[in-house]
């Protein structure tokens, strides 16, 4: 499915179902300027009851490229969450 993102008039989303495994999905949201905003993946390990959710948020540096600002991986049944925050980028 491709269409406008709900509640965000300048953003568009693309949802790909059964991308790798049966009944998983990946959603990509970008802007009209073709900047990635977010990426989310809902999948599972070996069994559909062993869900894994991945969320990635993108941000633009003031004078440069779009980059991954944060990512979260949540193993629901395993009760394991990994959160990564990318900050304090400096020009070298």
N, CA, C and O atoms as a GROMACS GRO file, in nm:
protein
  368
    1UNK      N    1   0.083  -0.116   0.000
    1UNK     CA    2   0.000   0.000   0.000
    1UNK      C    3   0.089   0.124   0.000
    1UNK      O    4   0.189   0.130   0.072
    2UNK      N    5   0.053   0.221  -0.079
    2UNK     CA    6   0.122   0.349  -0.082
    2UNK      C    7   0.017   0.458  -0.070
    2UNK      O    8  -0.086   0.454  -0.139
    3UNK      N    9   0.042   0.557   0.017
    3UNK     CA   10  -0.054   0.666   0.031
    3UNK      C   11  -0.010   0.764   0.137
    3UNK      O   12   0.096   0.748   0.198
    4UNK      N   13  -0.092   0.867   0.161
    4UNK     CA   14  -0.059   0.967   0.262
    4UNK      C   15  -0.053   0.905   0.401
    4UNK      O   16  -0.128   0.813   0.434
    5UNK      N   17   0.039   0.956   0.483
    5UNK     CA   18   0.048   0.912   0.622
    5UNK      C   19  -0.064   0.978   0.702
    5UNK      O   20  -0.086   1.098   0.686
    6UNK      N   21  -0.135   0.904   0.786
    6UNK     CA   22  -0.246   0.962   0.863
    6UNK      C   23  -0.198   1.076   0.953
    6UNK      O   24  -0.101   1.061   1.027
    7UNK      N   25  -0.267   1.189   0.947
    7UNK     CA   26  -0.236   1.302   1.035
    7UNK      C   27  -0.114   1.382   0.996
    7UNK      O   28  -0.076   1.473   1.070
    8UNK      N   29  -0.052   1.354   0.884
    8UNK     CA   30   0.067   1.427   0.840
    8UNK      C   31   0.055   1.456   0.691
    8UNK      O   32   0.093   1.373   0.609
    9UNK      N   33   0.001   1.572   0.655
    9UNK     CA   34  -0.031   1.599   0.514
    9UNK      C   35   0.089   1.600   0.419
    9UNK      O   36   0.072   1.574   0.300
   10UNK      N   37   0.209   1.628   0.469
   10UNK     CA   38   0.326   1.632   0.380
   10UNK      C   39   0.406   1.503   0.384
   10UNK      O   40   0.517   1.498   0.330
   11UNK      N   41   0.353   1.398   0.446
   11UNK     CA   42   0.424   1.272   0.456
   11UNK      C   43   0.348   1.160   0.385
   11UNK      O   44   0.225   1.160   0.378
   12UNK      N   45   0.424   1.067   0.333
   12UNK     CA   46   0.368   0.952   0.261
   12UNK      C   47   0.423   0.825   0.322
   12UNK      O   48   0.536   0.823   0.372
   13UNK      N   49   0.344   0.720   0.317
   13UNK     CA   50   0.392   0.592   0.371
   13UNK      C   51   0.375   0.483   0.267
   13UNK      O   52   0.288   0.487   0.181
   14UNK      N   53   0.462   0.385   0.280
   14UNK     CA   54   0.456   0.266   0.197
   14UNK      C   55   0.459   0.147   0.292
   14UNK      O   56   0.551   0.134   0.373
   15UNK      N   57   0.359   0.061   0.283
   15UNK     CA   58   0.350  -0.057   0.368
   15UNK      C   59   0.369  -0.180   0.280
   15UNK      O   60   0.299  -0.198   0.181
   16UNK      N   61   0.465  -0.264   0.318
   16UNK     CA   62   0.492  -0.388   0.245
   16UNK      C   63   0.457  -0.503   0.339
   16UNK      O   64   0.519  -0.520   0.443
   17UNK      N   65   0.358  -0.581   0.302
   17UNK     CA   66   0.314  -0.694   0.384
   17UNK      C   67   0.379  -0.824   0.336
   17UNK      O   68   0.407  -0.840   0.218
   18UNK      N   69   0.401  -0.915   0.430
   18UNK     CA   70   0.467  -1.044   0.403
   18UNK      C   71   0.597  -1.023   0.327
   18UNK      O   72   0.625  -1.090   0.228
   19UNK      N   73   0.678  -0.927   0.377
   19UNK     CA   74   0.803  -0.887   0.312
   19UNK      C   75   0.905  -1.001   0.312
   19UNK      O   76   0.959  -1.035   0.207
   20UNK      N   77   0.931  -1.058   0.427
   20UNK     CA   78   1.025  -1.170   0.438
   20UNK      C   79   0.950  -1.296   0.481
   20UNK      O   80   0.967  -1.403   0.422
   21UNK      N   81   0.868  -1.281   0.584
   21UNK     CA   82   0.793  -1.394   0.638
   21UNK      C   83   0.644  -1.369   0.623
   21UNK      O   84   0.601  -1.254   0.611
   22UNK      N   85   0.567  -1.475   0.623
   22UNK     CA   86   0.422  -1.464   0.614
   22UNK      C   87   0.368  -1.376   0.727
   22UNK      O   88   0.401  -1.400   0.843
   23UNK      N   89   0.288  -1.277   0.695
   23UNK     CA   90   0.217  -1.189   0.789
   23UNK      C   91   0.307  -1.085   0.858
   23UNK      O   92   0.260  -1.018   0.950
   24UNK      N   93   0.433  -1.070   0.817
   24UNK     CA   94   0.511  -0.959   0.872
   24UNK      C   95   0.486  -0.836   0.785
   24UNK      O   96   0.426  -0.846   0.678
   25UNK      N   97   0.532  -0.718   0.831
   25UNK     CA   98   0.516  -0.600   0.748
   25UNK      C   99   0.623  -0.497   0.778
   25UNK      O  100   0.681  -0.496   0.887
   26UNK      N  101   0.649  -0.412   0.681
   26UNK     CA  102   0.744  -0.304   0.693
   26UNK      C  103   0.676  -0.178   0.644
   26UNK      O  104   0.612  -0.178   0.539
   27UNK      N  105   0.690  -0.069   0.721
   27UNK     CA  106   0.630   0.059   0.685
   27UNK      C  107   0.741   0.162   0.676
   27UNK      O  108   0.820   0.179   0.768
   28UNK      N  109   0.745   0.233   0.564
   28UNK     CA  110   0.842   0.340   0.542
   28UNK      C  111   0.763   0.469   0.527
   28UNK      O  112   0.668   0.475   0.450
   29UNK      N  113   0.803   0.573   0.601
   29UNK     CA  114   0.738   0.703   0.591
   29UNK      C  115   0.841   0.804   0.544
   29UNK      O  116   0.951   0.812   0.600
   30UNK      N  117   0.807   0.881   0.442
   30UNK     CA  118   0.897   0.987   0.396
   30UNK      C  119   0.816   1.112   0.365
   30UNK      O  120   0.693   1.111   0.368
   31UNK      N  121   0.887   1.220   0.336
   31UNK     CA  122   0.822   1.347   0.308
   31UNK      C  123   0.817   1.369   0.158
   31UNK      O  124   0.876   1.294   0.080
   32UNK      N  125   0.747   1.472   0.118
   32UNK     CA  126   0.740   1.509  -0.023
   32UNK      C  127   0.879   1.544  -0.076
   32UNK      O  128   0.903   1.535  -0.197
   33UNK      N  129   0.971   1.584   0.012
   33UNK     CA  130   1.109   1.616  -0.028
   33UNK      C  131   1.197   1.491  -0.036
   33UNK      O  132   1.318   1.501  -0.057
   34UNK      N  133   1.136   1.375  -0.019
   34UNK     CA  134   1.204   1.246  -0.026
   34UNK      C  135   1.307   1.226   0.086
   34UNK      O  136   1.412   1.166   0.064
   35UNK      N  137   1.275   1.277   0.205
   35UNK     CA  138   1.355   1.251   0.325
   35UNK      C  139   1.287   1.142   0.404
   35UNK      O  140   1.167   1.151   0.432
   36UNK      N  141   1.360   1.038   0.442
   36UNK     CA  142   1.303   0.935   0.527
   36UNK      C  143   1.269   0.994   0.663
   36UNK      O  144   1.349   1.068   0.720
   37UNK      N  145   1.154   0.961   0.715
   37UNK     CA  146   1.109   1.006   0.846
   37UNK      C  147   1.118   0.891   0.946
   37UNK      O  148   1.171   0.907   1.056
   38UNK      N  149   1.066   0.775   0.906
   38UNK     CA  150   1.067   0.660   0.996
   38UNK      C  151   1.057   0.530   0.917
   38UNK      O  152   1.017   0.527   0.801
   39UNK      N  153   1.093   0.424   0.985
   39UNK     CA  154   1.084   0.289   0.931
   39UNK      C  155   1.039   0.201   1.047
   39UNK      O  156   1.097   0.208   1.155
   40UNK      N  157   0.939   0.120   1.025
   40UNK     CA  158   0.898   0.026   1.129
   40UNK      C  159   0.879  -0.112   1.067
   40UNK      O  160   0.832  -0.126   0.955
   41UNK      N  161   0.918  -0.211   1.145
   41UNK     CA  162   0.909  -0.350   1.100
   41UNK      C  163   0.840  -0.429   1.210
   41UNK      O  164   0.877  -0.420   1.327
   42UNK      N  165   0.742  -0.506   1.172
   42UNK     CA  166   0.674  -0.598   1.264
   42UNK      C  167   0.693  -0.737   1.205
   42UNK      O  168   0.638  -0.770   1.100
   43UNK      N  169   0.771  -0.819   1.274
   43UNK     CA  170   0.801  -0.954   1.226
   43UNK      C  171   0.807  -1.048   1.345
   43UNK      O  172   0.758  -1.015   1.453
   44UNK      N  173   0.865  -1.161   1.327
   44UNK     CA  174   0.877  -1.259   1.435
   44UNK      C  175   1.002  -1.344   1.411
   44UNK      O  176   1.058  -1.344   1.301
   45UNK      N  177   1.043  -1.416   1.515
   45UNK     CA  178   1.161  -1.502   1.503
   45UNK      C  179   1.119  -1.631   1.432
   45UNK      O  180   1.091  -1.627   1.312
   46UNK      N  181   1.114  -1.742   1.500
   46UNK     CA  182   1.078  -1.868   1.433
   46UNK      C  183   0.929  -1.896   1.435
   46UNK      O  184   0.881  -1.978   1.356
   47UNK      N  185   0.855  -1.830   1.524
   47UNK     CA  186   0.712  -1.856   1.539
   47UNK      C  187   0.638  -1.721   1.548
   47UNK      O  188   0.689  -1.629   1.612
   48UNK      N  189   0.522  -1.707   1.486
   48UNK     CA  190   0.450  -1.580   1.491
   48UNK      C  191   0.419  -1.529   1.632
   48UNK      O  192   0.398  -1.410   1.652
   49UNK      N  193   0.416  -1.618   1.730
   49UNK     CA  194   0.392  -1.573   1.868
   49UNK      C  195   0.516  -1.509   1.930
   49UNK      O  196   0.508  -1.451   2.038
   50UNK      N  197   0.630  -1.519   1.864
   50UNK     CA  198   0.756  -1.462   1.913
   50UNK      C  199   0.785  -1.333   1.836
   50UNK      O  200   0.880  -1.326   1.758
   51UNK      N  201   0.702  -1.231   1.860
   51UNK     CA  202   0.706  -1.106   1.784
   51UNK      C  203   0.830  -1.023   1.812
   51UNK      O  204   0.883  -1.021   1.923
   52UNK      N  205   0.876  -0.956   1.707
   52UNK     CA  206   0.985  -0.859   1.715
   52UNK      C  207   0.940  -0.734   1.642
   52UNK      O  208   0.895  -0.740   1.527
   53UNK      N  209   0.951  -0.620   1.709
   53UNK     CA  210   0.915  -0.492   1.648
   53UNK      C  211   1.039  -0.403   1.642
   53UNK      O  212   1.111  -0.389   1.741
   54UNK      N  213   1.062  -0.344   1.528
   54UNK     CA  214   1.176  -0.255   1.508
   54UNK      C  215   1.120  -0.119   1.468
   54UNK      O  216   1.033  -0.108   1.382
   55UNK      N  217   1.172  -0.015   1.532
   55UNK     CA  218   1.131   0.122   1.501
   55UNK      C  219   1.257   0.206   1.480
   55UNK      O  220   1.347   0.205   1.564
   56UNK      N  221   1.262   0.277   1.369
   56UNK     CA  222   1.377   0.363   1.337
   56UNK      C  223   1.324   0.502   1.305
   56UNK      O  224   1.232   0.517   1.224
   57UNK      N  225   1.383   0.602   1.368
   57UNK     CA  226   1.347   0.741   1.342
   57UNK      C  227   1.468   0.810   1.277
   57UNK      O  228   1.582   0.791   1.319
   58UNK      N  229   1.440   0.890   1.175
   58UNK     CA  230   1.545   0.962   1.103
   58UNK      C  231   1.538   1.110   1.136
   58UNK      O  232   1.433   1.162   1.174
   59UNK      N  233   1.652   1.178   1.122
   59UNK     CA  234   1.660   1.322   1.143
   59UNK      C  235   1.761   1.379   1.045
   59UNK      O  236   1.848   1.307   0.995
   60UNK      N  237   1.750   1.507   1.018
   60UNK     CA  238   1.844   1.573   0.926
   60UNK      C  239   1.940   1.658   1.006
   60UNK      O  240   1.900   1.734   1.094
   61UNK      N  241   2.069   1.645   0.974
   61UNK     CA  242   2.169   1.733   1.034
   61UNK      C  243   2.147   1.874   0.979
   61UNK      O  244   2.099   1.888   0.867
   62UNK      N  245   2.182   1.978   1.056
   62UNK     CA  246   2.157   2.115   1.011
   62UNK      C  247   2.216   2.148   0.873
   62UNK      O  248   2.155   2.220   0.795
   63UNK      N  249   2.333   2.096   0.844
   63UNK     CA  250   2.398   2.129   0.717
   63UNK      C  251   2.426   2.006   0.632
   63UNK      O  252   2.516   2.007   0.547
   64UNK      N  253   2.352   1.900   0.655
   64UNK     CA  254   2.391   1.781   0.583
   64UNK      C  255   2.284   1.676   0.567
   64UNK      O  256   2.166   1.706   0.550
   65UNK      N  257   2.328   1.553   0.573
   65UNK     CA  258   2.243   1.441   0.534
   65UNK      C  259   2.141   1.400   0.640
   65UNK      O  260   2.149   1.439   0.756
   66UNK      N  261   2.047   1.322   0.593
   66UNK     CA  262   1.950   1.257   0.677
   66UNK      C  263   2.022   1.138   0.743
   66UNK      O  264   2.103   1.072   0.679
   67UNK      N  265   1.993   1.112   0.870
   67UNK     CA  266   2.062   1.004   0.940
   67UNK      C  267   1.967   0.934   1.037
   67UNK      O  268   1.860   0.987   1.067
   68UNK      N  269   2.006   0.818   1.084
   68UNK     CA  270   1.929   0.745   1.185
   68UNK      C  271   1.950   0.815   1.318
   68UNK      O  272   2.061   0.818   1.370
   69UNK      N  273   1.843   0.870   1.374
   69UNK     CA  274   1.852   0.940   1.502
   69UNK      C  275   1.831   0.844   1.620
   69UNK      O  276   1.896   0.856   1.723
   70UNK      N  277   1.739   0.747   1.602
   70UNK     CA  278   1.716   0.649   1.708
   70UNK      C  279   1.661   0.521   1.648
   70UNK      O  280   1.597   0.521   1.543
   71UNK      N  281   1.687   0.413   1.718
   71UNK     CA  282   1.634   0.284   1.678
   71UNK      C  283   1.600   0.204   1.803
   71UNK      O  284   1.671   0.208   1.903
   72UNK      N  285   1.490   0.132   1.794
   72UNK     CA  286   1.446   0.047   1.905
   72UNK      C  287   1.408  -0.089   1.849
   72UNK      O  288   1.333  -0.100   1.752
   73UNK      N  289   1.461  -0.193   1.912
   73UNK     CA  290   1.427  -0.330   1.878
   73UNK      C  291   1.360  -0.390   2.001
   73UNK      O  292   1.419  -0.391   2.109
   74UNK      N  293   1.239  -0.440   1.985
   74UNK     CA  294   1.164  -0.492   2.098
   74UNK      C  295   1.128  -0.638   2.073
   74UNK      O  296   1.046  -0.669   1.986
   75UNK      N  297   1.188  -0.727   2.150
   75UNK     CA  298   1.153  -0.869   2.148
   75UNK      C  299   1.042  -0.890   2.249
   75UNK      O  300   1.069  -0.902   2.369
   76UNK      N  301   0.919  -0.893   2.204
   76UNK     CA  302   0.802  -0.888   2.292
   76UNK      C  303   0.800  -1.003   2.392
   76UNK      O  304   0.800  -0.980   2.512
   77UNK      N  305   0.798  -1.125   2.343
   77UNK     CA  306   0.787  -1.241   2.433
   77UNK      C  307   0.912  -1.259   2.518
   77UNK      O  308   0.903  -1.305   2.632
   78UNK      N  309   1.026  -1.223   2.464
   78UNK     CA  310   1.152  -1.236   2.539
   78UNK      C  311   1.170  -1.124   2.640
   78UNK      O  312   1.261  -1.129   2.722
   79UNK      N  313   1.083  -1.022   2.635
   79UNK     CA  314   1.091  -0.906   2.723
   79UNK      C  315   1.230  -0.842   2.716
   79UNK      O  316   1.292  -0.813   2.818
   80UNK      N  317   1.276  -0.822   2.593
   80UNK     CA  318   1.407  -0.763   2.569
   80UNK      C  319   1.389  -0.644   2.475
   80UNK      O  320   1.334  -0.658   2.366
   81UNK      N  321   1.436  -0.528   2.519
   81UNK     CA  322   1.430  -0.408   2.437
   81UNK      C  323   1.569  -0.349   2.425
   81UNK      O  324   1.639  -0.333   2.525
   82UNK      N  325   1.607  -0.317   2.303
   82UNK     CA  326   1.735  -0.251   2.277
   82UNK      C  327   1.702  -0.114   2.217
   82UNK      O  328   1.633  -0.105   2.116
   83UNK      N  329   1.753  -0.008   2.280
   83UNK     CA  330   1.728   0.127   2.231
   83UNK      C  331   1.863   0.195   2.206
   83UNK      O  332   1.951   0.195   2.292
   84UNK      N  333   1.877   0.253   2.088
   84UNK     CA  334   2.001   0.322   2.050
   84UNK      C  335   1.965   0.464   2.010
   84UNK      O  336   1.873   0.486   1.931
   85UNK      N  337   2.037   0.560   2.066
   85UNK     CA  338   2.016   0.702   2.036
   85UNK      C  339   2.145   0.757   1.975
   85UNK      O  340   2.252   0.743   2.034
   86UNK      N  341   2.136   0.818   1.858
   86UNK     CA  342   2.251   0.878   1.792
   86UNK      C  343   2.241   1.029   1.806
   86UNK      O  344   2.149   1.090   1.754
   87UNK      N  345   2.337   1.089   1.878
   87UNK     CA  346   2.332   1.232   1.904
   87UNK      C  347   2.472   1.294   1.897
   87UNK      O  348   2.572   1.224   1.882
   88UNK      N  349   2.475   1.424   1.907
   88UNK     CA  350   2.599   1.501   1.919
   88UNK      C  351   2.692   1.485   1.799
   88UNK      O  352   2.814   1.472   1.815
   89UNK      N  353   2.635   1.486   1.680
   89UNK     CA  354   2.720   1.482   1.561
   89UNK      C  355   2.795   1.615   1.549
   89UNK      O  356   2.738   1.722   1.570
   90UNK      N  357   2.924   1.606   1.515
   90UNK     CA  358   3.005   1.727   1.501
   90UNK      C  359   3.084   1.719   1.371
   90UNK      O  360   3.126   1.612   1.327
   91UNK      N  361   3.104   1.835   1.311
   91UNK     CA  362   3.182   1.842   1.188
   91UNK      C  363   3.329   1.818   1.221
   91UNK      O  364   3.380   1.871   1.320
   92UNK      N  365   3.395   1.740   1.141
   92UNK     CA  366   3.537   1.708   1.166
   92UNK      C  367   3.623   1.792   1.076
   92UNK      O  368   3.746   1.782   1.080
   0.00000   0.00000   0.00000
